[in-house]
Amino acid sequence: MLVKEIAEKNCELRHMRGEDLQELTWEELQKLEKSVEGSLRRIVEEKGEKGIKEINALKTKEEQLVEENRRLKQRVMDLSAGQRRLLEQDKSSDSLVTNISSMISSADPRQDYDSSCAFLKLGLPFPD
């Protein structure tokens, strides 16, 4: 009994795969066609649903990446602005050094530096 059932199922499976169709009657072929069309319709529906889910997941991922890209661009702009400020500060200190240097070099060399009494004290004062 079991062997006969297995043989029938194998025969049905071969028919579903389009094999050994010549032994089927016309009514059996129509029944098989309806069965295959129903199966194909369910397969196409499932494939469509999975495709929609995948598209939605990709759209969500795209939104996340766009937001991350926006944050990174803002960070780069902030860092660039900070770097520009540092460069401007560096340039202004360079110009200060240049101005001081030019003032020193343009001073009258005949001036008596010994007559001026200027002290620069660094550090903590010594007790007297």
C-alpha positions, 0 to 999 in steps of 0.5 A: 500500500505504501509503495503504491502511494509513493509511486503515485506521488512520484508520478504526480511530481513528474507531471508537475515538472512537466514530465511524462505528460503523454500518459495523461488524458485531456481532463487530467492535463486541464486539472494539472494546468489549473493546479500549476497556474494556481501554484504559479499565481501564489509564487508570483504573489509571494515574490511580489510581497518579498520584493516590496518588503526588500524595497521598503527596507532599502528605502529605510536604509537610504533614509538612514544613509542620507541622514548620516551623510548630512550629519557628516557633511555638517561635521566637516563644515564645522571642522573646516570652520574651526580650522579656518579660525585657527589659520586666521588666528595664526595669520594674525599672530604672524602679522603681529610678529612681522609688525614688531620685527619691522618696528624694531628694524626701522628704529633709529640705530643711533638711539641709545638703548643703554639709556632706557631702563626696561626689565622683563621679569618672568616667574615668581618674585624673589623675596627681598 
